[in-house]
Amino acid sequence: MKYYGQLGFTDTREISPGVWDEVIEERNCYGDIYRKSRSLNDSGYINAEIGLSVEISILADPYVRNHINTLRYATVDGQKWIVATADTTEYPRIVLSLGGVYNDGVTNGS
């Protein structure tokens, strides 16, 4: 299955004198979805936590390669999902494993 979505990278910037914050920069990318499954975990939380188990192989450009350590999320079906791992051993292909829902840097249940 083909993939087209956005990757979210963090960049620390000075937003006012002496105040620094993480700012998200999004980049569009193409790739292939290897695996896509959904899970529901309601163990002890008021609201059940939805998980997505997806592996995406993306074709990385030099920006993605140089900023892979700041990659926070990837979009799938219009939702932002946390990038749990990024395997760069097959560059220029990078395999991303996605986990829980990304909510401005805070995961559900934290």
C-alpha positions as CSV (number, residue, x, y, z in Angstrom):
1,M,0.0,0.0,0.0
2,K,1.3,3.4,-0.9
3,Y,1.9,6.2,1.7
4,Y,1.8,9.9,1.4
5,G,1.8,12.0,4.6
6,Q,3.5,14.5,6.7
7,L,6.4,14.1,9.1
8,G,6.8,16.4,12.1
9,F,10.2,17.5,13.2
10,T,11.1,19.6,16.2
11,D,13.3,22.6,16.2
12,T,14.2,24.6,19.3
13,R,13.8,28.3,18.6
14,E,14.0,31.5,20.7
15,I,10.3,32.7,20.7
16,S,11.1,35.8,22.7
17,P,14.3,37.1,24.4
18,G,15.6,34.3,26.6
19,V,12.5,32.1,26.0
20,W,13.1,28.9,24.0
21,D,10.5,26.5,22.8
22,E,10.1,23.5,20.4
23,V,8.5,24.4,17.1
24,I,7.3,21.8,14.7
25,E,8.3,21.8,11.1
26,E,6.3,19.5,8.8
27,R,7.6,17.9,5.6
28,N,5.6,15.9,3.1
29,C,6.9,12.5,2.2
30,Y,6.1,9.4,0.1
31,G,6.6,5.8,0.9
32,D,5.1,2.3,1.3
33,I,3.0,1.0,4.2
34,Y,4.4,-2.5,5.2
35,R,2.0,-3.2,8.1
36,K,-1.1,-1.4,9.5
37,S,-3.1,-2.6,12.5
38,R,-5.0,-0.9,15.3
39,S,-5.3,-1.8,19.0
40,L,-7.4,-0.6,21.9
41,N,-6.0,-0.7,25.4
42,D,-8.5,0.1,28.2
43,S,-6.5,-1.2,31.1
44,G,-7.0,1.2,34.0
45,Y,-7.6,4.4,32.1
46,I,-10.8,6.4,32.0
47,N,-10.7,6.6,28.2
48,A,-9.3,3.7,26.3
49,E,-6.0,4.3,24.6
50,I,-5.9,3.6,20.9
51,G,-2.7,2.3,19.4
52,L,-1.6,2.0,15.8
53,S,1.0,-0.5,14.8
54,V,2.3,0.8,11.4
55,E,5.5,0.3,9.6
56,I,6.2,2.8,6.8
57,S,9.2,2.7,4.5
58,I,9.8,6.3,3.3
59,L,12.1,7.7,0.7
60,A,14.2,10.1,2.7
61,D,15.6,13.3,1.3
62,P,18.8,14.9,2.8
63,Y,16.7,17.0,5.2
64,V,15.0,13.9,6.7
65,R,18.3,12.1,7.0
66,N,20.0,15.0,8.7
67,H,17.1,15.6,11.1
68,I,16.0,12.1,11.9
69,N,16.8,12.6,15.6
70,T,14.2,15.3,15.8
71,L,11.4,13.3,14.1
72,R,8.4,13.2,16.4
73,Y,5.3,12.1,14.4
74,A,4.0,10.9,11.1
75,T,0.4,11.4,9.8
76,V,-1.7,8.4,8.8
77,D,-5.3,8.9,7.7
78,G,-5.2,12.5,8.9
79,Q,-4.1,11.6,12.4
80,K,-0.6,12.3,14.0
81,W,1.1,9.2,15.4
82,I,4.3,9.0,17.4
83,V,7.4,7.7,15.6
84,A,8.6,5.0,18.0
85,T,11.6,3.9,15.9
86,A,13.4,4.9,12.7
87,D,15.6,2.4,11.1
88,T,18.1,4.1,8.8
89,T,20.2,1.0,7.8
90,E,18.7,1.0,4.2
91,Y,19.2,4.7,3.4
92,P,17.7,6.4,1.3
93,R,14.8,4.2,2.6
94,I,14.0,4.7,6.3
95,V,11.5,2.4,8.0
96,L,9.4,4.1,10.6
97,S,7.5,2.2,13.3
98,L,4.5,4.2,14.7
99,G,3.0,3.9,18.1
100,G,0.4,5.9,20.0
101,V,-1.5,9.1,19.2
102,Y,0.7,12.2,19.1
103,N,-0.9,15.1,21.1
104,D,1.5,18.1,20.9
105,G,4.2,16.0,22.5
106,V,2.1,14.3,25.2
107,T,1.0,10.7,24.8
108,N,-2.3,9.4,26.1
109,G,-2.1,7.9,29.6
110,S,0.9,9.9,30.7
